[in-house]
Amino acid sequence: MFELPALPYPYDALAPVMSDRTMHFHHDKHHAAYVETTNKLLEAKRASPESLEDVIRGAASSGDKKLFNNAAQAWNHAFFWDAMSAKPQSPEGEVAAAIRGAFGDLGALKTKFVEEGVGHFGSGWVWLCAGAQARLQVITTHDGDDPLVRDGLTPLLVCDLWEHAYYLDHQNDRKGFLEAWFDRAPSWTFAERQFAAARSGGRRWRYPPPGPARQASAAQ
């Protein structure tokens, strides 16, 4: 079934925004639990999905909230890890131009991103997405919800708003966490690839496929 993807950088790579201790809890405990529960729910259904994206869309369509929440959280977290960089980056190229077109400059995007995240009540995620005509927008989603089930949206970046993402390092200061995260953690290289896919209709980021599908893909 689905596996827990390894982090693409060391556990301490995002400190002090997200410490080694936070990353161990967040990845090894929280993310792992979502993957494990998703697999158990699929096994109970005797389902053999080809992708986690199919699971999420199918669960949303059928109203299976437990499967949707766990599968979407597994997906969201894996996307979150890959959308961050061990070394601070700045947006360049087409995504930088899109930021200027939608927000004016990077500072204005940061203000919007932080305001949306701070204003979000309860748990969830704050996303930078490309929408219609690849125009950038900032949205939030509640709990495990994600842009996969929203037509016309391609996520470029995301930050976790659940307290387990920041409480050990920032206590209840969500704003401070979001400001520090935006300045230090985003992988603008990743965002550029997602933006290029949104503009061209190309392949977006996908969760690693389940075991047999991964082996078949590697053999091709």
C-alpha positions, 0 to 999 in steps of 0.5 A, a space after each residue: 500500500 502507500 508508504 510514508 515518504 522520507 523527508 527530502 532534507 535532514 530533520 534539522 534543515 528547517 530550524 529554527 522555523 521548524 526544529 528537529 524535535 518538531 519535524 520528528 513528531 510531525 513527520 514520524 508520528 502525525 504524518 505516519 499515522 495518516 498513512 497508516 490509517 489510510 492503508 487500514 481503511 483501504 484494506 478493509 474495503 479490499 481496495 487496490 487504488 493506483 494513486 492516492 489522488 484517486 483515493 482522495 477524489 473518490 472518497 470526496 465523491 462518495 462522502 467517505 469522510 474518514 477515508 478522505 480526511 486521512 488520505 488528504 492529510 497524508 497527501 497534504 503533508 507529503 506536498 508540504 515537505 516537498 514544497 520546502 527547501 533546506 536552503 532559503 530561496 527567492 522566487 524567480 522567472 515566471 512565478 516571480 512575474 506571476 507574483 508581481 501580477 497578482 499581488 504587486 510584489 513578494 512582500 504583499 504576497 507575504 502579507 496576504 499569506 500570513 493574514 489568511 493563515 492567521 485569520 483561519 479559524 481552527 486547523 487547516 492549511 494555507 495555500 498559494 495556488 494557480 487558478 484560472 489563467 494561472 493567476 495566483 491566489 491565496 486560499 485556506 482549507 479546513 482540516 484535511 481539505 485540499 485543492 485536489 477536489 477543487 476544479 481549476 486549482 494547482 497548489 504551488 506552496 502550502 503551510 500547515 496551520 495545525 498546532 502540531 506544526 508550530 506549537 513546540 517552537 512557537 507556542 501559540 504564535 501562529 503569526 510569528 510562525 507563518 512570518 518566519 516560515 514564509 521568509 525561510 522555508 518555501 521552495 520556490 523551485 518547487 513552486 515554479 515547477 508547479 506553476 509551469 505545469 498549471 500553465 501548460 496543463 502538464 503533470 503536477 506533483 503526485 504522491 508516490 504510488 503504492 508499492 506495485 505501481 511504484 515497481 512498475 513505474 521504475 521498470 518502465 
